[in-house]
Amino acid sequence: MYTNMKKTNMIQKQMYLCFAELLSLRLNWVWSLIIVLISPLSILFLLYMLVGDNEDMIIYIVTGNMVMSLVTGTMLSLGQELGVLKQIRGFDYFATLPLRKINIIISYIMRATITTLPSLLVLYGVGKIILHIPMQLHISIVFVSILAGFSLSAVGAFIGIYSRNAEHASSLTQIVQPLVVYLAPVYINLESMPKIIQVIAHMIPTTYVAKALRLSCQGEWDIASMAVLFGFSVFSIFLIEKKIDWRQ
């Protein structure tokens, strides 16, 4: 009985935190959407002008920019927001509440994922309507988006919490973002990459995010890639709970 009540209270706390984060979207949702759209759309049209009507390449470009949007909306924004929270001593407030570290991270990731979904729809629409790619809007895109956020959460959390201040966190996320995107087969297939990069790519979550998204846009489930992303997500949650000292 006590265990059930404890679980219920934890779920309620998580719901309240997520709801509070969603309420904050009322103030800056337009800018949040622009941030996760401007870079992917710019790269999309630049690469399209380079490759022309090569359908095999265009599908990589469109889904690759979906991955870019996800990384920008989750890992990058999480690191920067936690950096700001540390600078204004926001962790002192959370440390007084009966919350676990992962509760805070989940609320930020859920808000970031919801913010990112419209940008994915815009990129999907551009690919299907403007670039005439035979893409499908599949429910698996939602699950891949959530797993993408959690699989990269530890990176963003470590940057945000252990940075000196918000500016330092912003700089580090700007360095890490291109690494997790361009060292993975996001815009090109894995076989076209140098051998050493192929080895590195298998250790980066964005490799499996990109593969799962491509199959999602073809109306298929990529269970293998989603399973790997789930493993990355569990590992990230473990690191956040056990290795991050937010009360330092």
Secondary structure, DSSP 8 states (H G I E B T S, - for coil): -HHHHHHHHHHHHHHHHHHHHHHHHHHHHHHHHHHHHHHHHHHHHHHHHHHTT-HHHHHHHHHHHHHHHHHIIIIIHHHHHHHHHHHTTHHHHHHTSS--HHHHHHHHHHHHHHHHHHHHHHHHHIIIIIS-------THHHHHHHHHHHHTHHHHHHHHHHSSSHHHHHHHHHHHHHHHHHTTTTSS-GGGS-HHHHHHHTTSHHHHHHHHHHHHTTT---HHHHHHHHHHHHHHHHHHHHH--TT-
